[in-house]
Amino acid sequence: MSNLLANWWRSQKFITALKQGDNRLAKKLLKQIEKSRANLSWQEKLFRDKLQLEELLDDKNERIREVDCRVQELELQLGFGQFDDFKKQIDDLNLIPDPKFIEFIVSSFNLIEHDQNLVQCTGIDDRVFDDFEANLAEYIKEEFKHHSWQKKLNILVKEAVDDINKLKIGQDPEYRFELSPHIYLIRYFLDNVYCAYLAWFFIYKSGLLPTQVNILDIAAGPGTAAYGLALLLQSTSGFFAMPSMHISYYSLEQQKAFQYRGLQFWRQYMEPLAMNAYFRFDTANIFDYDNNYRRLPKKFFDFIVISHCFFSDGDKRRESSRVFNEICTNSLKESSYVLLIIQDKKLFKPYNIRQDDDEMQELSVVTRFIEELGLKLVWYKYLSSTGKRTSISDFGKFARENLYAQRYMSPLARKYLGLNFDFHYGLDDYVILAKR
């Protein structure tokens, strides 16, 4: 009871400080409230967000001053033949977070921060995702019309569906069947792009997204991480003038068919939108690292992404952790980052820990997980559609009432996957940013 009274009394003092315009005292009290791990009131959350945006604006103004100084030096640098060095300094700048765009994403996606790490998301930027989903569904329909598949389409679909359904019983699919890429695109791709989009948004919001970004995507599939970033950049249209942006994307994936389908759709849909991206494909098994991956560029990547590539099999998981650790050590630039995306059950199950509302237990598991990869935590977010860390009794009803429907993909799921319900954009993933 004493803690409750103390938290209440601090909150009252905080409100009084705000009314009196004493921001210094309000900041001090907010730090005390956050340290006590008490749930923040809406006023405290708004003040916290205001402070964060002020810091970003200060940083933006400082970066503008730095660029102005560099521009003033341009004539001297040209005179000494140093233009290339100057250009490289400009290229190394990060995108400056725009408060209005951040507000738009928070509103569109209905992002609610229940605490420092738990973020509920029930919305979407339908301007971007509707068109993307409609074009993806049309692409899959056209693929299934391929004449060589017509006589055995049902058999090809069934073997790919049976393989991918291993995920439901805690096994690792092989993804080696002829239609595995197409079934993945129907079943999981949109949700995973949706998650990657938000992961890149939180990186952008943190001021950590370079204008010239080199990405290594391990077990890249059809290029989920690239699509998530590209759609986020599309969403910025109308909010600020995008500086010259270039994405160098290195796909490391065992299944060549996944890489091919991902690139094929990218060329049909993304390239006409003038996405400035360079792709390089390396088709190899990560477990052959010692034989194959010495050719990866050294100290080159700004981000290494490992998304939903964490094995259920214990031996594979341990070996993959060793390989991931070595790749990060050899190929990540100094002071650069690793982005990890893992489903909640995949995170907790290997440690025989049941996920619950204990935030300290959650932090302990996340920390243990990244330390096994030889990394240190920067921040993490648990993205949950329900806003809860534990499962709810009737998620289907919740989805129908609260989540954005996959209008174009659901008919394909009913036809080819034999489902009797519609898909909705949903999340139950940990997005973790770490560094060496």
C-alpha positions in Angstrom: 0.0 0.0 0.0 2.9 2.4 0.8 4.2 2.0 -2.8 0.7 2.8 -4.2 0.5 5.9 -2.0 4.0 7.0 -3.0 3.2 6.6 -6.7 0.0 8.5 -6.3 1.7 11.3 -4.4 4.4 11.6 -7.1 1.8 11.7 -9.8 0.0 14.5 -8.0 3.2 16.5 -7.6 3.9 15.9 -11.3 0.5 17.3 -12.3 1.1 20.3 -10.1 4.5 20.9 -11.6 3.1 20.8 -15.1 0.3 23.3 -14.2 3.0 25.7 -12.7 5.2 25.3 -15.8 8.0 23.8 -13.7 9.4 21.5 -16.4 12.6 20.8 -14.5 10.7 19.4 -11.5 8.3 17.5 -13.9 11.3 15.8 -15.6 12.7 14.9 -12.2 9.4 13.4 -11.0 8.9 11.5 -14.3 12.3 9.8 -13.9 11.3 8.8 -10.4 7.9 7.4 -11.6 9.6 5.5 -14.4 12.2 4.1 -12.0 9.4 2.9 -9.7 8.0 0.9 -12.7 4.6 2.3 -12.1 2.2 2.5 -15.0 2.3 5.9 -16.6 -0.8 8.1 -16.8 -1.8 9.6 -20.1 -0.4 13.0 -18.9 2.9 11.4 -18.0 3.1 9.5 -21.3 2.4 12.7 -23.3 5.1 14.6 -21.3 7.6 11.8 -21.9 6.8 11.8 -25.7 7.1 15.6 -25.7 10.6 15.3 -24.1 11.6 12.7 -26.7 10.4 14.8 -29.6 12.2 17.9 -28.2 15.4 15.9 -28.0 14.9 14.8 -31.6 14.3 18.4 -32.7 17.4 19.6 -30.9 19.3 16.8 -32.6 17.8 17.8 -36.0 18.8 21.4 -35.5 22.3 20.4 -34.6 22.6 18.2 -37.6 21.4 21.0 -39.8 24.0 23.3 -38.3 26.7 20.7 -39.0 25.6 20.4 -42.6 25.6 24.1 -43.0 29.2 24.2 -41.7 30.2 21.4 -44.1 28.6 23.3 -47.1 30.6 26.4 -46.2 33.7 24.2 -46.4 32.8 22.8 -49.8 34.7 25.4 -51.9 37.8 24.9 -49.9 37.5 21.1 -50.2 36.9 21.3 -54.0 40.0 23.5 -54.3 42.0 20.7 -52.6 40.4 17.9 -54.6 38.6 16.5 -51.6 35.0 16.5 -53.0 34.7 12.7 -52.7 35.6 12.8 -49.0 33.0 15.5 -48.4 30.3 13.6 -50.4 31.0 10.5 -48.2 30.4 12.5 -45.0 27.0 13.7 -46.4 26.2 10.1 -47.4 26.9 8.9 -43.9 24.1 11.0 -42.3 21.1 9.4 -40.8 17.5 10.3 -41.5 16.3 12.9 -39.1 13.0 11.7 -37.4 10.1 14.0 -38.4 7.6 14.5 -35.5 4.6 14.8 -37.8 5.4 11.6 -39.6 6.0 9.8 -36.3 2.6 11.1 -35.1 1.0 9.8 -38.3 2.4 6.3 -37.9 1.4 6.2 -34.2 -2.1 7.2 -35.1 -2.5 5.1 -38.3 -1.2 1.9 -36.6 -3.0 2.7 -33.3 0.3 2.2 -31.5 -0.2 2.1 -27.7 2.7 1.8 -25.4 1.4 -0.1 -22.4 4.8 0.1 -20.8 8.4 0.7 -21.9 8.6 -2.5 -24.0 5.0 -3.7 -24.7 3.5 -2.0 -27.8 0.0 -2.8 -29.0 -0.7 -2.4 -32.7 -4.1 -2.8 -34.3 -4.0 -0.3 -37.3 -2.1 0.1 -40.6 -1.2 2.7 -43.3 -3.9 1.5 -45.7 -2.6 3.9 -48.4 0.5 1.7 -48.7 -0.5 -1.8 -47.6 -3.8 -2.0 -49.6 -2.0 -1.5 -52.9 0.9 -3.7 -51.9 -1.4 -6.6 -50.8 -3.6 -6.3 -53.9 -0.6 -6.5 -56.3 1.0 -9.4 -54.3 -2.3 -11.3 -54.5 -2.5 -10.7 -58.3 1.1 -11.8 -58.7 0.4 -15.1 -56.9 -2.8 -15.7 -59.0 -0.7 -15.2 -62.2 1.9 -17.6 -60.9 -0.6 -20.3 -60.3 -1.7 -20.1 -63.9 1.7 -21.5 -65.0 0.9 -24.2 -67.5 3.5 -26.7 -66.2 1.7 -26.7 -62.8 -1.9 -27.1 -63.9 -2.2 -30.9 -64.0 -0.6 -31.4 -60.6 -1.4 -28.1 -58.9 -3.3 -29.7 -56.0 -0.4 -32.1 -55.2 2.2 -29.3 -55.4 0.1 -27.1 -53.1 -0.5 -29.9 -50.6 3.1 -30.8 -50.1 4.1 -27.2 -49.6 1.2 -26.6 -47.2 2.0 -29.8 -45.2 5.6 -28.6 -44.9 4.9 -25.1 -43.8 2.3 -26.3 -41.3 5.1 -28.0 -39.3 5.4 -24.6 -37.6 2.1 -25.2 -35.8 3.5 -28.2 -34.0 6.9 -26.7 -33.1 8.9 -28.2 -36.0 11.1 -26.6 -38.6 9.8 -26.6 -42.2 12.2 -27.5 -45.1 10.8 -24.9 -47.5 12.2 -27.0 -50.4 9.1 -27.7 -52.4 8.3 -26.2 -55.7 5.4 -24.0 -54.3 6.9 -23.3 -50.9 7.6 -19.7 -51.8 4.0 -19.1 -53.0 2.4 -20.8 -49.9 4.7 -18.7 -47.7 3.7 -15.5 -49.6 0.0 -16.4 -48.9 0.4 -17.5 -45.3 3.1 -15.4 -43.6 4.7 -12.8 -45.9 2.3 -9.9 -45.2 2.4 -10.3 -41.5 6.2 -10.5 -41.5 6.5 -7.4 -43.8 4.0 -5.6 -41.4 6.3 -6.5 -38.5 9.5 -5.5 -40.4 7.9 -2.2 -41.3 7.3 -1.4 -37.7 10.8 -2.6 -36.7 12.3 -0.2 -39.2 9.9 2.5 -37.9 11.3 2.2 -34.4 14.8 2.3 -35.7 13.9 5.5 -37.7 12.3 7.0 -34.7 15.5 6.4 -32.7 17.4 8.4 -35.3 19.5 5.3 -36.4 18.5 4.8 -40.0 21.2 6.0 -42.5 20.4 7.6 -45.8 22.9 5.1 -47.4 22.2 1.8 -45.7 23.9 -1.6 -46.2 21.8 -4.5 -45.0 22.7 -8.2 -44.6 19.5 -10.2 -44.3 20.3 -13.7 -43.0 17.8 -16.4 -44.0 16.1 -13.6 -46.0 13.4 -15.6 -47.7 11.8 -13.4 -50.4 13.3 -10.3 -48.9 11.0 -9.5 -46.1 13.3 -6.9 -44.4 13.8 -5.0 -47.7 10.0 -4.9 -48.4 9.3 -3.6 -44.8 11.9 -0.8 -45.1 10.7 0.1 -48.7 7.0 0.4 -47.6 8.0 2.5 -44.6 9.9 4.9 -47.0 6.8 5.0 -49.2 4.7 6.1 -46.2 6.9 9.2 -45.7 5.5 10.7 -48.9 3.9 14.0 -48.2 5.6 14.5 -44.8 9.1 15.6 -45.7 11.5 15.8 -48.7 13.3 12.4 -48.7 17.1 12.9 -49.1 19.0 10.8 -51.6 18.4 7.3 -50.2 20.1 4.1 -51.3 19.6 0.6 -50.0 22.3 -2.0 -50.6 20.6 -5.3 -49.7 22.5 -8.6 -49.4 20.2 -11.6 -49.3 21.7 -14.7 -47.6 19.2 -17.5 -48.1 19.3 -21.3 -48.7 16.3 -21.5 -51.0 17.0 -19.9 -54.3 13.3 -20.1 -55.3 12.5 -17.7 -52.4 15.1 -15.2 -53.6 13.9 -15.4 -57.2 10.2 -14.9 -56.3 11.0 -12.0 -54.0 13.1 -10.3 -56.7 10.6 -11.0 -59.4 7.8 -9.3 -57.4 10.1 -6.5 -56.4 10.9 -5.7 -60.1 7.2 -5.8 -60.9 6.0 -3.7 -58.0 8.8 -1.8 -56.2 11.1 -0.7 -59.0 8.4 1.2 -60.8 8.0 3.3 -57.6 11.6 4.4 -58.1 13.0 2.5 -55.1 16.8 3.0 -55.2 18.0 -0.4 -54.1 20.8 -2.7 -55.1 20.3 -6.4 -54.5 23.0 -9.1 -54.2 22.0 -12.7 -53.7 24.0 -15.4 -52.0 22.3 -18.8 -52.1 23.8 -21.0 -49.4 23.1 -22.9 -46.2 24.1 -21.0 -43.1 25.4 -24.2 -41.6 28.1 -24.2 -44.2 29.5 -20.9 -43.0 33.0 -22.2 -42.5 33.2 -23.2 -46.2 31.1 -20.5 -47.9 30.8 -17.3 -45.9 34.3 -16.1 -45.9 33.3 -14.2 -49.0 30.9 -12.0 -47.1 32.2 -8.3 -47.1 34.2 -7.5 -43.9 33.0 -4.7 -41.6 30.6 -3.5 -44.3 27.0 -3.7 -43.0 25.1 -1.0 -41.1 22.4 -3.6 -40.1 22.4 -7.4 -40.0 18.8 -8.7 -39.9 17.8 -12.1 -38.6 14.0 -12.3 -38.9 12.1 -15.5 -37.9 15.1 -17.7 -38.4 15.4 -19.3 -35.0 15.2 -23.0 -35.0 13.0 -25.2 -32.8 15.6 -28.1 -33.0 18.1 -27.6 -30.1 21.2 -28.6 -32.0 20.3 -26.4 -35.0 19.6 -23.5 -32.7 23.0 -23.7 -31.0 24.9 -24.1 -34.2 23.0 -21.3 -35.9 23.8 -19.0 -32.9 27.5 -19.7 -33.3 27.3 -18.9 -37.1 25.2 -15.7 -36.5 27.8 -14.6 -33.9 30.7 -15.1 -36.3 29.0 -13.3 -39.2 28.2 -10.3 -36.9 31.7 -10.2 -35.7 33.3 -10.3 -39.2 30.8 -8.3 -41.3 29.2 -5.6 -39.1 30.6 -2.1 -39.1 31.8 -0.7 -35.9 29.0 1.0 -33.9 26.4 -0.7 -36.2 23.4 -2.8 -35.3 21.8 -6.2 -35.4 18.0 -6.4 -35.8 16.4 -9.6 -34.5 12.7 -10.5 -34.9 11.4 -13.5 -33.2 7.9 -14.8 -32.4 7.1 -14.8 -28.7 6.8 -18.6 -28.3 10.1 -19.2 -30.2 11.8 -16.8 -27.7 10.6 -18.4 -24.5 10.3 -22.1 -25.3 14.0 -23.0 -25.5 14.4 -21.8 -21.9 11.4 -23.8 -20.7 9.9 -20.5 -19.4 6.2 -19.7 -19.7 5.5 -16.2 -21.0 3.6 -14.1 -18.5 3.3 -10.5 -17.4 6.6 -10.5 -15.4 8.6 -7.7 -17.1 11.8 -8.6 -15.3 11.5 -12.2 -16.4 10.9 -11.0 -20.0 14.0 -8.8 -19.9 16.1 -11.7 -18.5 15.0 -13.9 -21.3 15.7 -11.3 -24.0 19.1 -10.5 -22.5 20.0 -14.2 -22.3 18.9 -14.7 -25.9 21.1 -11.9 -27.3 24.1 -12.8 -25.2 24.1 -16.3 -26.7 24.6 -14.4 -30.0 27.5 -12.4 -28.6 25.5 -9.2 -28.6 24.4 -6.4 -26.2 20.9 -5.1 -25.9 20.1 -1.6 -27.2 16.3 -1.8 -26.8 13.5 -4.2 -27.5 9.7 -4.0 -28.2 7.1 -6.7 -27.8 4.6 -6.0 -30.6 1.3 -7.5 -29.6 -2.0 -7.1 -31.4 -3.9 -7.7 -28.2 -1.7 -5.5 -26.0 -1.2 -8.4 -23.7 1.8 -10.7 -23.0 -0.4 -13.7 -22.4 -2.8 -15.3 -24.9 -6.5 -14.4 -25.0 -9.4 -16.9 -25.1 -10.9 -16.0 -28.5 -8.3 -14.4 -30.7 -10.4 -14.9 -33.8 -13.3 -12.8 -32.4 -10.7 -10.1 -31.3 -9.2 -10.1 -34.8 -12.5 -9.7 -36.6 -13.5 -6.8 -34.3 -10.1 -5.0 -34.0 -7.6 -5.9 -36.7 -7.2 -4.8 -40.3 -8.4 -7.6 -42.7 -6.2 -9.0 -45.5 -9.0 -8.5 -48.1 -7.0 -9.6 -51.1 -5.0 -12.4 -49.7 -7.8 -14.1 -47.7 -9.6 -15.5 -50.8 -6.4 -17.2 -51.8 -5.9 -18.6 -48.3 -9.5 -20.1 -48.4 -8.9 -21.5 -51.9 -5.4 -23.0 -51.6 -4.9 -23.5 -47.8 -8.4 -24.7 -47.2 -9.0 -22.2 -44.4 -12.5 -21.1 -43.5 -11.6 -17.7 -42.0 -10.1 -14.5 -43.2 -6.6 -13.3 -42.5 -5.9 -10.1 -40.5 -2.7 -8.2 -39.9 -1.6 -9.5 -36.5 1.6 -9.4 -34.4 3.1 -11.4 -31.5 6.7 -10.7 -32.2 9.7 -9.4 -30.3 11.7 -6.7 -32.2 15.1 -6.5 -30.7 17.9 -4.0 -31.5 21.4 -5.1 -30.4 25.0 -4.3 -31.2 28.4 -5.9 -30.7 
